[in-house]
């Protein structure tokens, strides 16, 4: 099943749609993460935009959701201009079909879409997806994973558009860069890079440092309506992922 949510950057003019594919329902894992954060499933939920400062429970839930995404999800992304928002649902359906076909996912595939994504879907013959729209993330819990994906991918895109990133102190024990300041987008990209849908390559045949895996056309899709600036930033960010050593 695929869960879908979006992150909108009005000032920068783009929408980042996140796709989180799970082979099995992630509900139990998400409920456990909510409970472990001393919160209540059905009442509380993970929201990427929620303020984390002085909110230990929200930070703990974020850590739990991060682990679920990294352990249970394959990821996809669609970048569109803000003007597509009124009819975004059709692009979501089309992108979900492309992800399913290109990555040979089981058929048919249920696609759960957050209630904030609207529009009419053009009828397609023999579609490989069953679209379930207007989902509430407090009851369709997997939407919370898509929220995480959309937010973090949107931040990567934002850094490419603006040409700058926030610096953060690495405080992970035993990490090679512990106690060093690193760019937040580099840290996010490093953490998520192996979870995206990418081309298949026989790693036994890779020579030298040729560890770039094609993401565009497998897990990343771009609206043709993006202006030149946004199209360039989107492809710079999501064309390929480097799977080699980064430190």
C-alpha positions as CSV (number, residue, x, y, z in Angstrom):
1,X,0.0,0.0,0.0
2,X,1.1,3.6,-0.7
3,X,0.4,6.6,1.6
4,X,0.5,10.1,0.2
5,X,0.7,13.6,1.7
6,X,2.0,16.9,0.5
7,X,4.1,19.8,1.7
8,X,3.4,23.2,0.2
9,X,6.0,26.0,-0.1
10,X,3.8,28.9,-1.1
11,X,6.6,31.5,-1.1
12,X,8.9,29.4,-3.2
13,X,6.1,28.3,-5.5
14,X,6.2,24.5,-5.3
15,X,4.4,21.5,-3.8
16,X,6.3,18.4,-2.7
17,X,4.2,15.3,-2.6
18,X,5.6,12.4,-0.6
19,X,4.8,8.7,-1.3
20,X,5.5,6.1,1.4
21,X,5.1,2.5,0.2
22,X,4.7,-0.3,2.8
23,X,4.5,-4.0,2.0
24,X,2.3,-4.5,5.1
25,X,0.1,-2.1,7.1
26,X,2.3,0.0,9.4
27,X,-0.6,0.8,11.9
28,X,0.7,-1.3,14.8
29,X,4.2,0.2,14.6
30,X,2.8,3.7,14.4
31,X,0.5,3.2,17.4
32,X,3.4,1.9,19.4
33,X,5.5,4.9,18.5
34,X,2.6,7.2,19.6
35,X,2.2,5.3,22.9
36,X,5.9,5.2,23.5
37,X,5.9,9.0,23.3
38,X,3.2,9.1,26.0
39,X,0.6,10.2,23.5
40,X,-2.8,8.7,22.6
41,X,-3.5,7.1,19.2
42,X,-6.6,8.5,17.6
43,X,-6.2,11.8,19.5
44,X,-2.5,12.5,18.9
45,X,-0.5,12.1,15.7
46,X,2.8,12.9,14.1
47,X,2.8,16.2,12.3
48,X,6.0,17.4,10.7
49,X,5.1,21.1,11.0
50,X,4.4,20.8,14.8
51,X,6.8,22.8,17.0
52,X,9.3,20.5,18.6
53,X,11.1,23.0,20.9
54,X,10.2,22.2,24.6
55,X,8.0,19.3,23.4
56,X,9.8,16.1,24.4
57,X,6.9,13.9,23.5
58,X,6.7,15.2,19.9
59,X,10.5,14.8,19.5
60,X,10.2,11.2,20.8
61,X,7.4,10.5,18.3
62,X,9.4,12.0,15.5
63,X,12.3,9.6,16.3
64,X,9.8,6.7,16.3
65,X,8.3,7.7,12.9
66,X,11.8,8.2,11.5
67,X,12.7,4.6,12.4
68,X,9.4,3.3,10.8
69,X,10.1,5.1,7.6
70,X,13.7,3.9,7.4
71,X,12.8,0.3,8.3
72,X,9.5,-0.3,6.6
73,X,9.1,2.2,3.7
74,X,10.2,2.8,0.1
75,X,9.9,6.4,-0.9
76,X,8.7,8.4,-3.9
77,X,8.3,12.1,-4.6
78,X,6.4,14.4,-7.0
79,X,7.3,18.1,-7.4
80,X,4.7,20.4,-8.8
81,X,4.1,24.2,-9.0
82,X,1.6,25.6,-6.5
83,X,-0.8,26.4,-9.3
84,X,-1.5,22.6,-9.6
85,X,-3.0,22.5,-6.1
86,X,-6.7,22.6,-7.1
87,X,-6.3,19.5,-9.3
88,X,-3.3,17.8,-7.6
89,X,-5.2,14.5,-7.0
90,X,-5.1,13.6,-10.6
91,X,-1.3,14.0,-10.7
92,X,-1.0,11.9,-7.5
93,X,-3.0,9.1,-9.1
94,X,-0.9,9.2,-12.3
95,X,2.4,9.3,-10.3
96,X,1.3,6.4,-8.1
97,X,0.6,4.4,-11.3
98,X,4.1,5.2,-12.6
99,X,5.7,4.1,-9.3
100,X,3.7,0.9,-9.3
101,X,4.5,0.0,-12.9
102,X,8.1,1.1,-12.9
103,X,9.0,-0.7,-9.7
104,X,6.9,-3.8,-10.4
105,X,4.9,-3.5,-7.2
106,X,2.1,-6.0,-6.5
107,X,-1.2,-5.4,-8.3
108,X,-3.7,-3.9,-7.5
109,X,-2.1,-1.4,-5.1
110,X,-4.1,0.6,-2.6
111,X,-3.2,4.3,-2.5
112,X,-4.3,6.3,0.6
113,X,-4.3,10.1,0.0
114,X,-4.4,12.7,2.7
115,X,-7.6,14.8,2.9
116,X,-5.8,18.0,2.0
117,X,-5.1,16.8,-1.5
118,X,-8.0,17.7,-3.8
119,X,-9.2,17.4,-7.4
120,X,-10.9,15.1,-9.9
121,X,-9.2,12.0,-11.2
122,X,-9.4,11.2,-14.9
123,X,-10.7,7.8,-15.6
124,X,-8.0,5.3,-16.6
125,X,-8.6,1.9,-18.1
126,X,-7.1,-1.0,-16.1
127,X,-5.5,1.2,-13.5
128,X,-3.1,-0.6,-11.2
129,X,-4.1,1.5,-8.2
130,X,-7.2,1.8,-6.1
131,X,-7.3,5.4,-5.0
132,X,-8.7,6.1,-1.5
133,X,-8.9,9.9,-1.1
134,X,-9.9,12.2,1.8
135,X,-8.0,10.2,4.4
136,X,-7.7,11.4,8.0
137,X,-4.2,10.8,9.3
138,X,-5.5,10.1,12.8
139,X,-7.3,7.0,11.5
140,X,-5.4,6.1,8.4
141,X,-2.1,6.1,10.3
142,X,0.2,5.5,7.4
143,X,-0.5,9.0,6.2
144,X,1.8,10.1,9.1
145,X,4.7,8.4,7.3
146,X,3.9,10.2,4.1
147,X,3.8,13.5,6.1
148,X,7.3,12.8,7.2
149,X,8.5,12.0,3.7
150,X,6.8,15.1,2.1
151,X,8.2,17.4,4.8
152,X,11.8,16.1,4.6
153,X,11.9,15.9,0.8
154,X,10.4,19.5,0.6
155,X,13.3,20.7,2.8
156,X,15.8,19.1,0.4
157,X,14.1,20.9,-2.4
158,X,14.0,24.2,-0.5
159,X,17.7,24.1,0.1
160,X,18.3,23.6,-3.6
161,X,16.0,26.5,-4.5
162,X,17.5,28.9,-2.0
163,X,21.1,27.7,-2.2
164,X,21.6,27.4,1.5
165,X,20.9,25.1,4.4
166,X,20.7,25.2,8.2
167,X,23.8,24.1,10.1
168,X,23.2,21.6,13.0
169,X,25.5,20.0,15.6
170,X,26.0,16.3,15.1
171,X,25.3,14.7,18.5
172,X,25.2,11.0,17.6
173,X,27.6,8.8,19.7
174,X,30.2,7.0,17.7
175,X,29.3,8.9,14.5
176,X,32.4,10.0,12.4
177,X,31.1,13.6,12.6
178,X,30.1,13.7,16.2
179,X,30.4,17.2,17.7
180,X,30.8,18.7,14.2
181,X,28.4,21.1,12.6
182,X,26.9,19.7,9.4
183,X,24.3,20.9,6.9
184,X,20.9,19.7,7.8
185,X,19.9,18.9,4.2
186,X,23.1,16.7,3.8
187,X,22.1,14.9,7.0
188,X,18.5,14.3,5.8
189,X,19.6,13.2,2.4
190,X,22.2,10.8,3.9
191,X,19.6,9.3,6.1
192,X,16.8,8.8,3.5
193,X,18.8,8.1,0.3
194,X,18.7,4.3,0.4
195,X,15.0,4.2,0.9
196,X,13.9,5.8,-2.4
197,X,12.8,3.8,-5.4
198,X,15.8,3.7,-7.7
199,X,17.0,1.9,-10.8
200,X,18.2,-1.7,-10.3
201,X,22.0,-2.1,-10.7
202,X,24.1,-5.1,-10.1
203,X,26.4,-3.9,-7.3
204,X,28.9,-6.6,-8.2
205,X,29.5,-4.9,-11.5
206,X,30.0,-1.4,-10.1
207,X,33.6,-0.1,-10.6
208,X,35.3,2.6,-8.6
209,X,33.1,5.3,-7.2
210,X,30.2,4.9,-9.6
211,X,27.6,4.6,-6.9
212,X,25.0,7.0,-8.2
213,X,21.6,5.3,-8.6
214,X,18.9,6.9,-10.9
215,X,15.9,8.1,-8.9
216,X,14.1,10.1,-11.6
217,X,11.6,7.9,-13.4
218,X,11.6,5.3,-10.6
219,X,10.9,7.3,-7.4
220,X,11.0,10.9,-8.5
221,X,8.6,12.6,-10.9
222,X,8.4,16.3,-11.9
223,X,5.5,18.3,-13.3
224,X,6.1,19.7,-16.8
225,X,4.5,22.9,-15.6
226,X,7.4,23.7,-13.2
227,X,9.2,26.9,-14.3
228,X,12.9,26.6,-15.3
229,X,14.2,27.5,-11.9
230,X,12.1,24.9,-10.0
231,X,12.6,22.2,-12.6
232,X,16.4,22.7,-12.3
233,X,16.3,22.5,-8.5
234,X,14.0,19.5,-8.5
235,X,16.3,17.5,-10.9
236,X,19.4,18.6,-9.0
237,X,17.9,17.3,-5.8
238,X,16.1,14.1,-6.9
239,X,17.6,13.0,-10.2
240,X,19.9,10.4,-8.5
241,X,21.0,9.2,-5.1
242,X,24.6,8.4,-4.1
243,X,24.8,5.1,-2.3
244,X,28.6,5.2,-1.6
245,X,30.4,6.2,1.6
246,X,29.8,9.8,2.5
247,X,32.2,10.1,5.4
